[in-house]
Amino acid sequence: MVACIVTQKELAMPRLPISQYSYNPPCDLRLPEEALKFRRAHNPPLTTLEYLGKINITAWLYRDERGVEGVKVNPNTTIAELLKDFGPAETPDANVGIHSEGKAAEWFRLRRNHQVLQIFSERIPCPMMCAPLLRNYFPGIPVYYYYDWNSWRQGGKVLKRPGEILKTVYGL
């Protein structure tokens, strides 16, 4: 017989993410569960306040050509990682990370026989790149998230940062 010790935090289920549109069905909880599972399995675990704030995870529910459902999980690539691997960009405006939504969208672009059913991103997709990308290439697909910068600002001041919110919704 093998003893198994499970802590209360390991049993905690993520909270239900929100959508911009009330007519969307509830988010399939496999998406935030897989995002949290990815964070916990990473070495080092991406569950500290620092990593919760720096790394955005996206999880996409899809159905393949055989009708089998799966979840594709992607983290963003931070500016620090890109600087380490490639050095500084030629122009300051090019010093941006690679967003998790863009990485996932490219994966699905290469797999046209996979039908995207739902998209979860820990943070609301950015208005400059990711939101337009999702609207144009994945129209009508529900998008869910936990953190929206605009909901946590008051008088130009940020009241809560992404890491704080994610720590709460994941029960960490």
N, C-alpha and C positions, 0 to 999 in steps of 0.2 A: 504494500500500500504506500502511496506517495502522498505526503502532506502538501497541500496547496494553500498558501497564505495570500489572500487578496485584500488590499487596503480599500477603504471607502472611496478614496480618490480614483482608484482604478475602476471602480464600479460606476462612477459618476458618468451620466450620459450628457452629451452636449445639449444645449437648449435649442429650440426650434429657431432657425434663421428667419429673417424677414425678407420680403420682396417689395420692390417699389410699387407693385400693382396688386391691389386687393383681390382681383379676379383670378390670380394664379392659384393653383392647388398648393397645399402645404408642401414644403421641401421634403424630399425623401431623406430621412435621417441617416441613411447610409453615407451621404455626402459629408456632413460634418464629422461623422464617426470616422470615416476614412482619412479625413484631413488631420484629425487628432491622432489617429493611429500612426500616420506618417510622421508627425511631430515627435511622438514618443519613440518610434523605432530608429530615428536618425541618430547618428553618432557624431557629436554629442546631441542629446535630446534637445529639440527646439521648443522647450516648454518654459524656459526662464522668461522673465519680464523683458529682458534684452532681445531674445530671439522672437518672442511673440510680437514685439514692436518692429523688428527689422524684416522679418520674413512673412510674406503673405502666401497662403496655401489656397489653391483652387482645386475643386474636385468636380468632375463632370460625369453625370450618369448618361450612359449610352446603351444602345442595342446594336449588336453586330448583325452580319448578314444571316446568321443562323437563328436569330431571335434571342440570343443570350445577352442578358444585361451585365454590364460591368461598370466600374468606376475608374476613371483616369485621374490621378492626383499629380499636381505639379507645384513646386515652390517657385518663387521668383528668383532671379539671379541679381544679387545686390551690386551696387556701384563698386563697393569695396572688393568684391570677388572679381569683377571685370578689370578693375585697376591692377589687382595682383596678377591676373593672367595676361593682360594685354597692355598695361600701362595707361597713361592718360589719353583721353580722346583728343582729336585734333582741334576741336572747338568746344567751348564750355557747354553749349546747348546739347552736345552729344553725350555729356556725362550723365547718363540715366541708366538705371538697371533694366533688365529684361523682365517684363511683367509676367506673372504666372498665367494670366489669361491668354496672353499672346503665345506663350509656349504651348499651352493646351490647344489653342486654335490651330496652330501649325500641325500638331500631331493629328488632329481630325481632318485637316486639309489633305493630308497624305493618306487618309483612310476614308475615302468617300463612301464606302459601304457601311460605315458606322453612323447610326442616327443618334444625334445628341438629344436627350430628353429633358435634362435639367442641368443648370450650372450653379455651383456654389463657389463663392469667393469669400474669404474671411472679411475682406474690406470691400465696400461698394466699388465696382469698377471705375477707374479714373475717367473723368469726363473728356480728357484730351485724346487718349488712345484707345483704352479698353472698351469703354461704353460704346463708342461708335463702331469699333470692330465687331462687338457682339450684336449690335443692332443690324449691321449690314450683312454679316455672314451667317448669323444664327437668329434670324428674325422669328419672333414668336416663341422662342425658347425661354422659359422662366429662369430668371437670375435671382439668386438669394445671397444674402450677406449678413454679417454680424455688426460691422462697424461702418458708420458713415461720418466722415469728418464734420459735415454740416450740422449733424445732430448734437455734436459735442462742442460747439463753439458758442460763445456768448460775448458780444462786444469785441470781437477780434481775438479773444483769448480761448485757447483750447482747454476745455474743462477735463476731458479724459482722453488719453491716448489709446491707440489700438491695443497695445499689450495689456493694459489694465482691463479693458472690456473682454478680450479673449481669455484672460485668466479667469474671469468670472463665468463666462458662458461655457467654458470647458470644465469648470469645477476644479481648477488646478490650485 
